[in-house]
Amino acid sequence: MPTDPERTPEGMKQQLLDLETAYVLRLDTVASLKRRIAMLEESLDPAISKHLF
């Protein structure tokens, strides 16, 4: 009976590593976007109400 290569310990370990890598990359992207938003907010005219955004 052939086994599914993704169900082997090695395959599952690789899947977990891939998921962890994707998760960390998304966290980095979110952090980068938050920094960009903060920079853009700081560059707004102070007379503009930030509550509009």
MONOR-V74456 format. One record per residue. N is the residue number from 1. SS is DSSP state (~ for helix, > for strand, _ for the rest). Layout:
n=N ss=SS
n=N ss=SS
This chain:
n=1 ss=_
n=2 ss=_
n=3 ss=_
n=4 ss=_
n=5 ss=~
n=6 ss=~
n=7 ss=~
n=8 ss=_
n=9 ss=~
n=10 ss=~
n=11 ss=~
n=12 ss=~
n=13 ss=~
n=14 ss=~
n=15 ss=~
n=16 ss=~
n=17 ss=~
n=18 ss=~
n=19 ss=~
n=20 ss=~
n=21 ss=~
n=22 ss=~
n=23 ss=~
n=24 ss=~
n=25 ss=~
n=26 ss=~
n=27 ss=~
n=28 ss=~
n=29 ss=~
n=30 ss=~
n=31 ss=~
n=32 ss=~
n=33 ss=~
n=34 ss=~
n=35 ss=~
n=36 ss=~
n=37 ss=~
n=38 ss=~
n=39 ss=~
n=40 ss=~
n=41 ss=~
n=42 ss=~
n=43 ss=~
n=44 ss=_
n=45 ss=_
n=46 ss=_
n=47 ss=_
n=48 ss=_
n=49 ss=_
n=50 ss=~
n=51 ss=~
n=52 ss=~
n=53 ss=_
